[in-house]
Amino acid sequence: MGTTQVTQQKNNSMPRHIAIIMDGNGRWAQKRNLPRLFGHKAGAKTVEKVLKLVVKNKIRYLTLYAFSTENWKRPKEEVEGLFDLLKSYLANKSSELKKNDIRLRFAGRIESLPEKLRLFMEKVENDTSHCKTLDLILCINYGGRQEIIDAVKKLLNMNPPNVDESLFRSCLYLPDVPDPDLVIRTSGEVRLSNFLLWQSSYAEFFFTETLWPDFSEKDFNEALESYAKRQRRYGSI
């Protein structure tokens, strides 16, 4: 495929919202006989590269699956290392996010996270709340089923006479964020793993064998090219 054709496809069919299941950090480290946390650190660098690509392509929303409700089952030292990595990212990147007009937001059962981490998250979220070029959404302590359960609990407290999709959406963690157009999963796994179950009902999917720390601009462009070829009918002809 020539460069002109790729560019044309991107301009005509660019996703507004990309969601990524960043999988393979542990395997990347194990292949190199390194502790798993080294893989997570390498994955954090990939986040920075992908963020630049998303801004470059003028994509409005990027959602990253950073820590699932199931990840608590991992060894304590790995979980604590992940949280320390997130705190370090928030401390070091806050000014850069503001400079690049990137709003940082969080989705998940945030109230169950360690207090110090929550304070870091709240500060950066408030500091970047005015930014409008990109909404970067980190799913922390997130599960798709848990989000649906939490939405149902809100509805029960409201006791509305009727429930439709619009009302249900208003009870989700970030109801103003549009559904993802494209969901990318790395590392060769082909499943959703409890990620954005409600929101991904009409998303397009792109799966790659590439481990997340190795995810490159070439992989990103392949995902965009694949998306550009899809016909999104939403049940119509």
Secondary structure, DSSP 8 states (H G I E B T S, - for coil): --HHHHHHHHHHS--SEEEEE---HHHHHHHTT--HHHHHHHHHHHHHHHHHHHHHTT-SEEEEEEEEGGGGGS-HHHHHHHHHHHHHHHHHHHHHHHHTTEEEEEES-GGGS-HHHHHHHHHHHHHTTT--SEEEEEEEEE-HHHHHHHHHHHHHHH--S---HHHHHTTSSSTTS---SEEEE-TT--S-SSSSTTTTTT-EEEE-SS-GGG--HHHHHHHHHHHHT----TT--
